[in-house]
Amino acid sequence: MLARIYSCAVVGLEGVIVEVEVDTTQGFPGMDIVGLPDAAVKESAARVQTAIRNAGLPYPRERIVVNLAPASVRKEGPAYDLPIALGIVIMQGNLNPDIVKDALIVGELSLDGIVRHARGVLPMAATARAQGFKRIFVSEQDAPEAALIPDLEVYPVNTLSALYGHLAGFRAIQPFQPSEEEPAPLFVPTDFAEVKGQEHVKRALEVAAAGGHNCLLVGSPGGGKTLMARAMPGILPEMSLDEALEVTKIYSIADQLPAGTPLIRQRPFRAPHHTISHAGLVGGGNIPHPGEISLAHRGVLFLDELPEFGTRVLEVLRQPMEDKIVTISRAKGSLTFSANFQLIGGMNPCPCGWYGDSIKPCTCAPSAVTKYQKRISGPLLDRIDIHVEVPR
């Protein structure tokens, strides 16, 4: 009997419904997975077989064919383990196939049948509600994240046997109920009020925060450039719920949600090292994932020692700074990620760092100073609205 289970793939920042079709065919016992799966999906055959047997459920002695439709969408990650396992159980007639027709099922399986965390649950839950699904089954760890989407029943599943017991009517799983407690006040790691002196620099950053301007801080070491940049998110307005969901969706897809934090309410602050590659900064990979500029969406991207970044790395910032999005093109298609960040750059005025300092003399030749400052191109400087000197 053909079994059809619904799961979800993540393409860019959006989810795509995936039909997991399971049936048997003639041949030696085994499992074939088709529908453009990656290596992690193909490896699920061994995990699913062992998990089903360890859960005390029957496993067929026939050849199993699993089709992940649509075949035009690349399937990656182990999140299809749970729907494939459930499809095998239903295919053998152990459950009514109509019992999951309005449900989305996502989760990785361990060998003993425990359901593990899956990446990108928030956009999957949003897609489920938009496509008319009433329920979603996810791991216990992912339930608070999925519950951020209203009008969708979220069922936290601990094990494969628990899911079978719930669907068979033996042991009901209660829908996840979000906490009704008021969220704790936002924690500000670096308070702007604690910065002493440098009033003109603080004023410039306040103007930048009010108008959403990019800012460049130029000065010798020890002037407080990094400290004031880290204090920048604390003077930005709190994010609205829609903005918080946008940011949380990006972190969910990048699998960087902090533990115990289903909703990111604090504006992001990202400070990558100057050795970062352009793919790490704007996003990339064979299957593109968000980069630092997308992780800084609705927040602050701080690039310290700006001239030390590679020329190519800095130049790829120009288009995202202007369009507030970044498009990553590959042979199999292109993906667009949000990148509405506020750039704060920090740099020394010369290689030794003491050019123009009132106490310590500069040891650089004039040509070295000019060459150092020209590492930042004119078109990039044109996109930085406020330039501030930061004395010691």
C-alpha positions as CSV (number, residue, x, y, z in Angstrom):
1,M,0.0,0.0,0.0
2,L,1.4,3.4,-1.0
3,A,1.9,5.7,1.9
4,R,2.2,9.5,1.5
5,I,3.6,11.7,4.3
6,Y,4.2,15.5,4.1
7,S,7.5,17.0,5.1
8,C,9.3,20.2,4.2
9,A,12.5,21.4,2.6
10,V,14.1,24.9,3.0
11,V,15.1,26.8,-0.1
12,G,16.7,30.1,0.8
13,L,14.5,31.6,3.5
14,E,11.3,29.8,2.5
15,G,10.0,26.3,3.0
16,V,8.8,24.0,0.2
17,I,6.3,21.2,0.9
18,V,7.8,17.8,0.2
19,E,5.7,14.7,-0.4
20,V,7.4,11.6,1.0
21,E,5.9,8.6,-0.9
22,V,6.8,5.1,0.3
23,D,6.0,1.8,-1.4
24,T,7.5,-1.6,-2.1
25,T,8.8,-3.1,-5.3
26,Q,10.3,-6.4,-6.4
27,G,13.9,-7.0,-5.6
28,F,16.3,-7.8,-2.8
29,P,15.5,-6.2,0.6
30,G,16.8,-2.7,0.8
31,M,15.8,0.9,0.3
32,D,16.1,3.3,-2.7
33,I,15.6,7.0,-2.0
34,V,15.0,9.1,-5.1
35,G,14.0,12.8,-5.7
36,L,17.3,14.7,-5.7
37,P,18.5,13.7,-2.2
38,D,21.9,14.6,-0.8
39,A,24.3,12.2,0.9
40,A,22.7,12.8,4.4
41,V,19.3,11.9,3.0
42,K,20.6,8.7,1.3
43,E,22.2,7.7,4.6
44,S,18.8,7.8,6.3
45,A,18.1,4.3,5.0
46,A,20.3,2.6,7.6
47,R,19.1,5.0,10.4
48,V,15.5,4.4,9.6
49,Q,15.7,0.6,9.4
50,T,17.5,0.4,12.7
51,A,15.3,2.9,14.5
52,I,12.1,1.1,13.4
53,R,13.4,-2.3,14.7
54,N,14.6,-0.8,18.0
55,A,11.2,0.9,18.4
56,G,9.6,-2.6,18.3
57,L,7.8,-2.0,15.0
58,P,7.8,-4.4,12.1
59,Y,10.1,-3.8,9.1
60,P,9.2,-5.2,5.7
61,R,11.4,-7.8,4.0
62,E,10.8,-6.3,0.6
63,R,12.6,-3.6,-1.4
64,I,11.4,-0.2,-0.4
65,V,11.2,2.8,-2.7
66,V,11.0,6.3,-1.2
67,N,10.2,9.2,-3.5
68,L,10.8,12.8,-2.3
69,A,8.6,15.1,-4.5
70,P,9.0,17.5,-6.2
71,A,12.2,16.1,-7.7
72,S,13.3,19.6,-8.9
73,V,14.0,20.7,-5.2
74,R,17.3,19.6,-3.6
75,K,16.7,17.7,-0.4
76,E,19.4,18.0,2.2
77,G,19.9,17.0,5.8
78,P,18.5,14.2,8.0
79,A,15.1,15.9,8.7
80,Y,13.3,13.3,6.5
81,D,14.1,10.4,8.7
82,L,10.9,10.6,10.7
83,P,8.5,11.0,7.8
84,I,10.2,8.1,5.9
85,A,10.0,5.8,9.0
86,L,6.3,6.7,9.5
87,G,5.6,6.1,5.8
88,I,7.1,2.6,6.2
89,V,4.9,1.9,9.2
90,I,1.8,3.1,7.4
91,M,2.7,1.3,4.2
92,Q,2.5,-2.0,6.1
93,G,-1.1,-1.3,7.2
94,N,-0.3,-0.6,10.8
95,L,-1.9,2.9,10.7
96,N,-4.7,4.6,8.9
97,P,-3.0,6.7,6.1
98,D,-5.6,9.5,6.5
99,I,-4.5,10.2,10.0
100,V,-1.6,12.3,8.9
101,K,-3.0,13.9,5.8
102,D,-3.3,17.4,7.5
103,A,0.1,17.1,9.3
104,L,3.7,18.1,8.5
105,I,6.3,15.8,10.0
106,V,10.0,16.7,10.5
107,G,12.8,15.1,12.5
108,E,16.1,13.2,12.5
109,L,16.2,9.8,14.0
110,S,18.9,8.2,16.2
111,L,19.4,4.5,16.0
112,D,17.4,3.9,19.1
113,G,14.4,5.8,17.7
114,I,14.9,9.1,19.5
115,V,13.8,12.2,17.5
116,R,16.5,14.8,17.2
117,H,16.7,18.5,16.3
118,A,16.2,19.6,12.7
119,R,17.5,22.8,11.1
120,G,15.1,25.4,9.8
121,V,11.9,24.4,11.7
122,L,10.6,28.0,11.9
123,P,10.3,28.5,8.1
124,M,8.9,25.0,7.8
125,A,6.2,25.8,10.4
126,A,5.4,29.0,8.6
127,T,5.0,27.1,5.3
128,A,2.8,24.5,6.9
129,R,0.4,27.1,8.1
130,A,0.4,29.0,4.8
131,Q,-0.3,25.7,2.9
132,G,-3.3,24.8,5.2
133,F,-1.8,22.2,7.4
134,K,-3.3,22.0,10.9
135,R,-0.6,20.1,12.8
136,I,3.2,19.7,12.8
137,F,5.2,17.0,14.5
138,V,8.8,18.0,15.5
139,S,11.3,17.0,18.2
140,E,10.8,18.3,21.7
141,Q,13.8,20.6,21.3
142,D,12.2,22.3,18.2
143,A,8.7,22.6,19.6
144,P,9.1,26.1,21.1
145,E,10.5,27.3,17.8
146,A,7.6,25.9,15.8
147,A,5.1,27.3,18.3
148,L,6.0,30.9,17.3
149,I,3.7,30.4,14.3
150,P,0.0,31.0,15.4
151,D,-2.9,28.8,14.4
152,L,-0.8,25.6,14.1
153,E,-0.9,22.7,16.6
154,V,2.7,21.7,17.5
155,Y,3.3,18.2,18.8
156,P,6.6,17.6,20.5
157,V,7.8,14.0,19.7
158,N,10.4,12.3,21.8
159,T,10.6,8.9,20.1
160,L,9.3,7.1,17.0
161,S,7.4,4.7,19.2
162,A,5.7,7.6,21.0
163,L,4.6,9.0,17.6
164,Y,3.2,5.6,16.7
165,G,1.4,5.3,20.0
166,H,-0.1,8.7,19.5
167,L,-1.4,8.1,16.0
168,A,-2.6,4.6,16.9
169,G,-4.6,6.0,19.9
170,F,-2.6,4.3,22.6
171,R,-0.8,7.2,24.3
172,A,-1.8,10.7,23.3
173,I,0.9,13.4,22.9
174,Q,-0.3,16.8,24.2
175,P,0.1,19.8,21.9
176,F,2.9,22.1,23.0
177,Q,1.7,25.1,25.0
178,P,4.0,28.2,24.9
179,S,4.8,29.9,28.1
180,E,2.5,32.8,29.0
181,E,5.1,34.5,31.2
182,E,6.3,38.0,30.2
183,P,9.7,37.8,28.4
184,A,12.7,38.9,30.5
185,P,14.1,42.4,29.9
186,L,16.6,42.5,27.1
187,F,20.2,42.1,28.3
188,V,22.6,44.7,27.0
189,P,26.2,43.3,27.1
190,T,27.8,46.8,26.7
191,D,25.8,49.8,27.8
192,F,26.4,53.0,25.9
193,A,26.0,55.0,29.1
194,E,29.1,53.3,30.5
195,V,31.4,54.8,27.9
196,K,33.2,57.8,29.4
197,G,34.4,60.6,27.2
198,Q,34.5,60.6,23.4
199,E,31.3,62.7,23.3
200,H,31.6,63.6,19.6
201,V,32.0,59.9,18.7
202,K,29.0,58.9,20.8
203,R,27.0,61.7,19.2
204,A,28.0,60.5,15.7
205,L,26.9,56.9,16.6
206,E,23.6,58.2,18.0
207,V,22.9,60.0,14.7
208,A,23.9,56.8,12.8
209,A,21.5,54.7,15.0
210,A,18.7,57.2,14.5
211,G,19.0,57.4,10.7
212,G,20.3,53.8,10.0
213,H,23.6,55.2,8.6
214,N,26.7,53.3,8.1
215,C,29.7,54.6,10.1
216,L,33.5,54.4,9.9
217,L,35.6,55.0,13.1
218,V,39.2,56.0,12.4
219,G,41.7,56.3,15.2
220,S,44.8,54.9,17.0
221,P,44.6,51.8,19.2
222,G,43.1,52.4,22.6
223,G,40.5,55.0,21.6
224,G,37.5,52.8,22.3
225,K,36.4,52.1,18.8
226,T,35.5,48.4,19.5
227,L,33.8,49.2,22.8
228,M,31.5,51.8,21.3
229,A,30.7,49.6,18.3
230,R,29.7,46.8,20.7
231,A,27.4,49.2,22.5
232,M,25.7,50.2,19.3
233,P,22.8,47.6,19.4
234,G,21.8,48.8,22.9
235,I,20.8,52.2,21.5
236,L,18.9,50.9,18.6
237,P,15.1,50.6,19.0
238,E,13.7,47.2,20.0
239,M,12.7,44.9,17.1
240,S,9.0,44.5,16.3
241,L,7.6,40.9,16.3
242,D,7.8,40.7,12.5
243,E,11.5,41.8,12.6
244,A,12.2,39.3,15.4
245,L,10.6,36.5,13.3
246,E,12.7,37.6,10.3
247,V,15.9,37.4,12.2
248,T,14.9,34.1,14.0
249,K,14.1,32.5,10.6
250,I,17.6,33.3,9.3
251,Y,19.3,31.9,12.5
252,S,17.1,28.8,12.3
253,I,18.1,28.1,8.7
254,A,21.8,28.7,9.6
255,D,21.3,26.4,12.7
256,Q,22.6,29.1,15.0
257,L,19.7,29.7,17.3
258,P,21.0,30.0,20.9
259,A,19.9,27.2,23.2
260,G,16.7,28.0,25.0
261,T,16.0,31.0,22.8
262,P,13.2,30.2,20.3
263,L,12.7,33.9,19.4
264,I,15.6,36.3,19.0
265,R,14.5,39.7,20.4
266,Q,17.9,41.3,20.7
267,R,19.3,43.0,17.6
268,P,22.2,41.0,16.2
269,F,25.8,42.1,16.5
270,R,28.2,40.3,14.3
271,A,32.0,40.9,14.3
272,P,33.7,38.5,11.9
273,H,37.5,38.3,11.9
274,H,39.4,39.9,9.0
275,T,40.5,36.5,7.7
276,I,37.0,35.6,6.7
277,S,36.3,34.6,3.1
278,H,33.9,36.3,0.9
279,A,31.6,33.2,1.0
280,G,31.6,33.4,4.8
281,L,30.7,37.0,4.8
282,V,27.9,37.2,2.2
283,G,26.9,33.5,2.2
284,G,27.8,30.6,-0.1
285,G,28.5,26.9,-0.4
286,N,27.3,24.3,-2.9
287,I,23.9,24.7,-1.4
288,P,24.0,28.4,-0.3
289,H,23.6,29.2,3.4
290,P,23.4,32.6,5.1
291,G,26.6,34.5,5.7
292,E,27.6,37.1,8.3
293,I,25.8,39.9,6.6
294,S,22.5,38.0,6.7
295,L,23.1,37.0,10.3
296,A,23.5,40.7,11.0
297,H,20.1,41.4,9.4
298,R,18.2,44.1,11.4
299,G,21.3,44.6,13.5
300,V,25.0,45.7,13.4
301,L,27.8,44.3,11.3
302,F,31.1,45.4,12.9
303,L,34.3,45.1,10.7
304,D,37.3,45.9,12.9
305,E,40.6,46.6,11.2
306,L,38.7,47.2,7.9
307,P,41.8,47.6,5.6
308,E,43.0,44.1,6.7
309,F,40.0,42.4,5.1
310,G,40.7,41.1,1.6
311,T,39.9,43.4,-1.3
312,R,37.4,40.9,-2.8
313,V,35.7,40.5,0.6
314,L,35.1,44.2,0.9
315,E,34.0,44.7,-2.7
316,V,31.2,42.1,-2.4
317,L,29.7,44.3,0.3
318,R,28.7,47.0,-2.1
319,Q,25.6,45.5,-3.6
320,P,24.1,44.2,-0.3
321,M,24.7,47.6,1.4
322,E,22.7,49.3,-1.3
323,D,19.9,46.7,-2.0
324,K,19.6,45.3,1.6
325,I,19.5,41.8,0.1
326,V,22.2,39.4,-1.2
327,T,21.6,37.1,-4.2
328,I,23.9,34.0,-4.4
329,S,23.9,32.4,-7.8
330,R,24.9,28.8,-8.5
331,A,24.7,26.5,-11.5
332,K,21.5,25.0,-10.1
333,G,19.8,28.3,-9.4
334,S,20.0,31.4,-7.3
335,L,18.9,32.2,-3.7
336,T,18.2,35.5,-2.1
337,F,18.8,36.2,1.6
338,S,17.9,39.4,3.6
339,A,20.8,41.6,4.5
340,N,19.5,44.8,6.0
341,F,22.4,45.5,8.3
342,Q,24.1,48.6,9.6
343,L,27.8,48.6,9.0
344,I,30.2,50.0,11.6
345,G,33.8,49.9,10.5
346,G,36.9,50.4,12.6
347,M,40.4,51.1,11.3
348,N,43.8,52.5,12.3
349,P,44.9,55.5,10.3
350,C,48.2,53.8,9.2
351,P,49.9,50.4,9.4
352,C,51.6,51.2,12.8
353,G,48.4,52.8,14.1
354,W,49.9,56.1,15.4
355,Y,49.5,58.5,12.5
356,G,48.2,61.8,13.9
357,D,48.5,60.7,17.5
358,S,49.4,63.4,20.0
359,I,51.6,61.2,22.2
360,K,53.2,58.5,20.2
361,P,54.9,59.3,16.8
362,C,54.1,57.5,13.6
363,T,56.9,55.4,12.1
364,C,55.3,54.8,8.7
365,A,56.5,56.4,5.5
366,P,54.0,58.7,3.8
367,S,53.6,56.3,0.9
368,A,52.8,53.5,3.3
369,V,50.1,55.6,4.9
370,T,48.5,56.4,1.6
371,K,48.7,52.8,0.4
372,Y,47.1,51.5,3.6
373,Q,44.2,54.0,3.4
374,K,43.6,53.2,-0.2
375,R,42.8,49.5,0.6
376,I,39.2,50.7,1.1
377,S,37.9,51.6,-2.4
378,G,36.1,54.8,-3.2
379,P,32.7,53.2,-4.1
380,L,32.7,51.4,-0.7
381,L,33.6,54.7,1.2
382,D,30.7,56.4,-0.7
383,R,28.3,53.9,1.0
384,I,29.6,54.8,4.5
385,D,27.7,58.0,5.4
386,I,29.5,59.0,8.6
387,H,33.3,59.1,9.1
388,V,34.6,59.9,12.6
389,E,38.1,60.4,14.0
390,V,38.5,58.7,17.4
391,P,41.4,60.2,19.4
392,R,42.9,58.5,22.4
